[in-house]
Amino acid sequence: MNIYVGNLSRDVTEADVREAFGAFGQLASVTIIKDKFTGESRGFGFVEMPSSGEAQSAIAGLNGKDLKGRTLNVSEARPRPEGRDRKRGGGGGGGGGGGRRMGRDRGSW
């Protein structure tokens, strides 16, 4: 089961999250989402636990608990919404035009 972990302090490391969730069972992965330009934590992450029962125990046991001065928001991760093209960034495009066009008597491109 994939678990969302929100409201993480910027000081929290993957090792801190692994330690907190490890008390509830086996972990498949721990990922803290980071800003791609600064490398700083974006304040949330995901924990994957193979056992649904252990994952539910972790959610119940850690939601609302303090980790390094911040109250955690822990819940089952929801899948990304369908229909969004994340690679293209959505909307827009086109453009161009403007500028002066050169005529025959002024030279050509």
C-alpha positions as YAML, in Angstrom:
chain: A
units: angstrom
residues:
- id: 1
  name: MET
  ca: [0.00, 0.00, 0.00]
- id: 2
  name: ASN
  ca: [1.23, 3.49, -0.86]
- id: 3
  name: ILE
  ca: [0.94, 6.03, 1.97]
- id: 4
  name: TYR
  ca: [1.00, 9.83, 1.69]
- id: 5
  name: VAL
  ca: [2.93, 11.66, 4.42]
- id: 6
  name: GLY
  ca: [2.33, 15.42, 4.54]
- id: 7
  name: ASN
  ca: [3.36, 18.42, 6.62]
- id: 8
  name: LEU
  ca: [6.94, 17.23, 6.91]
- id: 9
  name: SER
  ca: [9.52, 19.57, 8.40]
- id: 10
  name: ARG
  ca: [12.29, 20.62, 6.02]
- id: 11
  name: ASP
  ca: [14.70, 18.95, 8.47]
- id: 12
  name: VAL
  ca: [13.11, 15.49, 8.18]
- id: 13
  name: THR
  ca: [15.18, 12.93, 6.28]
- id: 14
  name: GLU
  ca: [14.13, 9.68, 4.63]
- id: 15
  name: ALA
  ca: [15.90, 7.92, 7.51]
- id: 16
  name: ASP
  ca: [13.63, 9.74, 10.02]
- id: 17
  name: VAL
  ca: [10.52, 8.66, 8.11]
- id: 18
  name: ARG
  ca: [11.87, 5.11, 7.75]
- id: 19
  name: GLU
  ca: [12.41, 4.94, 11.52]
- id: 20
  name: ALA
  ca: [8.91, 6.22, 12.35]
- id: 21
  name: PHE
  ca: [7.11, 3.89, 9.91]
- id: 22
  name: GLY
  ca: [9.44, 0.95, 10.54]
- id: 23
  name: ALA
  ca: [7.94, 0.57, 14.01]
- id: 24
  name: PHE
  ca: [4.71, -0.57, 12.30]
- id: 25
  name: GLY
  ca: [6.14, -3.15, 9.89]
- id: 26
  name: GLN
  ca: [8.17, -3.82, 6.78]
- id: 27
  name: LEU
  ca: [8.84, -0.95, 4.34]
- id: 28
  name: ALA
  ca: [9.27, -1.33, 0.59]
- id: 29
  name: SER
  ca: [10.31, 2.29, -0.05]
- id: 30
  name: VAL
  ca: [10.44, 5.77, 1.45]
- id: 31
  name: THR
  ca: [10.58, 8.89, -0.74]
- id: 32
  name: ILE
  ca: [10.57, 12.55, 0.28]
- id: 33
  name: ILE
  ca: [9.63, 14.77, -2.65]
- id: 34
  name: LYS
  ca: [12.20, 17.49, -3.32]
- id: 35
  name: ASP
  ca: [12.15, 20.66, -5.39]
- id: 36
  name: LYS
  ca: [13.94, 19.91, -8.65]
- id: 37
  name: PHE
  ca: [15.78, 23.24, -8.68]
- id: 38
  name: THR
  ca: [16.77, 23.75, -5.03]
- id: 39
  name: GLY
  ca: [16.84, 20.14, -3.83]
- id: 40
  name: GLU
  ca: [14.91, 21.15, -0.69]
- id: 41
  name: SER
  ca: [12.05, 19.08, 0.68]
- id: 42
  name: ARG
  ca: [8.62, 20.10, -0.59]
- id: 43
  name: GLY
  ca: [7.13, 19.03, 2.76]
- id: 44
  name: PHE
  ca: [5.60, 15.71, 1.73]
- id: 45
  name: GLY
  ca: [6.53, 12.22, 0.70]
- id: 46
  name: PHE
  ca: [5.40, 8.65, 0.23]
- id: 47
  name: VAL
  ca: [5.96, 5.39, 2.08]
- id: 48
  name: GLU
  ca: [5.22, 2.04, 0.49]
- id: 49
  name: MET
  ca: [4.41, -0.90, 2.77]
- id: 50
  name: PRO
  ca: [3.79, -4.39, 1.34]
- id: 51
  name: SER
  ca: [1.29, -5.36, 4.06]
- id: 52
  name: SER
  ca: [-2.04, -3.56, 3.96]
- id: 53
  name: GLY
  ca: [-2.67, -4.33, 7.64]
- id: 54
  name: GLU
  ca: [0.68, -2.89, 8.72]
- id: 55
  name: ALA
  ca: [0.08, 0.16, 6.49]
- id: 56
  name: GLN
  ca: [-3.33, 0.79, 8.10]
- id: 57
  name: SER
  ca: [-1.71, 0.50, 11.55]
- id: 58
  name: ALA
  ca: [0.96, 3.02, 10.54]
- id: 59
  name: ILE
  ca: [-1.66, 5.46, 9.22]
- id: 60
  name: ALA
  ca: [-3.68, 5.18, 12.43]
- id: 61
  name: GLY
  ca: [-0.60, 5.38, 14.64]
- id: 62
  name: LEU
  ca: [1.18, 8.29, 12.94]
- id: 63
  name: ASN
  ca: [-1.58, 10.58, 11.63]
- id: 64
  name: GLY
  ca: [-1.62, 13.66, 13.85]
- id: 65
  name: LYS
  ca: [1.63, 12.73, 15.61]
- id: 66
  name: ASP
  ca: [4.63, 15.05, 15.92]
- id: 67
  name: LEU
  ca: [7.82, 14.46, 13.91]
- id: 68
  name: LYS
  ca: [10.57, 17.05, 14.41]
- id: 69
  name: GLY
  ca: [8.15, 19.78, 15.47]
- id: 70
  name: ARG
  ca: [5.45, 19.26, 12.79]
- id: 71
  name: THR
  ca: [2.13, 17.41, 13.06]
- id: 72
  name: LEU
  ca: [2.04, 14.71, 10.38]
- id: 73
  name: ASN
  ca: [-0.82, 14.23, 7.91]
- id: 74
  name: VAL
  ca: [-0.79, 10.53, 7.05]
- id: 75
  name: SER
  ca: [-3.29, 8.84, 4.74]
- id: 76
  name: GLU
  ca: [-3.58, 6.29, 1.97]
- id: 77
  name: ALA
  ca: [-2.12, 7.85, -1.17]
- id: 78
  name: ARG
  ca: [-4.62, 8.62, -3.92]
- id: 79
  name: PRO
  ca: [-3.70, 7.90, -7.53]
- id: 80
  name: ARG
  ca: [-2.87, 10.85, -9.76]
- id: 81
  name: PRO
  ca: [-5.87, 12.22, -11.65]
- id: 82
  name: GLU
  ca: [-6.23, 10.88, -15.17]
- id: 83
  name: GLY
  ca: [-6.19, 13.16, -18.20]
- id: 84
  name: ARG
  ca: [-3.40, 15.51, -17.14]
- id: 85
  name: ASP
  ca: [-0.41, 15.54, -19.43]
- id: 86
  name: ARG
  ca: [2.30, 16.23, -16.85]
- id: 87
  name: LYS
  ca: [5.17, 16.19, -19.37]
- id: 88
  name: ARG
  ca: [3.77, 18.95, -21.55]
- id: 89
  name: GLY
  ca: [2.72, 21.22, -18.71]
- id: 90
  name: GLY
  ca: [-0.78, 21.73, -20.07]
- id: 91
  name: GLY
  ca: [-2.40, 24.52, -22.07]
- id: 92
  name: GLY
  ca: [-0.86, 27.22, -24.16]
- id: 93
  name: GLY
  ca: [1.39, 26.84, -27.12]
- id: 94
  name: GLY
  ca: [1.32, 28.68, -30.40]
- id: 95
  name: GLY
  ca: [2.62, 32.19, -30.48]
- id: 96
  name: GLY
  ca: [4.99, 33.62, -32.99]
- id: 97
  name: GLY
  ca: [4.09, 36.29, -35.48]
- id: 98
  name: GLY
  ca: [4.68, 39.94, -34.90]
- id: 99
  name: GLY
  ca: [7.75, 41.68, -36.18]
- id: 100
  name: ARG
  ca: [8.13, 43.39, -39.53]
- id: 101
  name: ARG
  ca: [7.94, 41.48, -42.73]
- id: 102
  name: MET
  ca: [10.38, 42.33, -45.41]
- id: 103
  name: GLY
  ca: [8.96, 43.06, -48.86]
- id: 104
  name: ARG
  ca: [10.41, 42.54, -52.29]
- id: 105
  name: ASP
  ca: [11.86, 45.98, -52.53]
- id: 106
  name: ARG
  ca: [13.70, 45.69, -49.17]
- id: 107
  name: GLY
  ca: [15.39, 42.36, -49.67]
- id: 108
  name: SER
  ca: [14.30, 38.90, -48.89]
- id: 109
  name: TRP
  ca: [14.87, 36.32, -46.17]
...
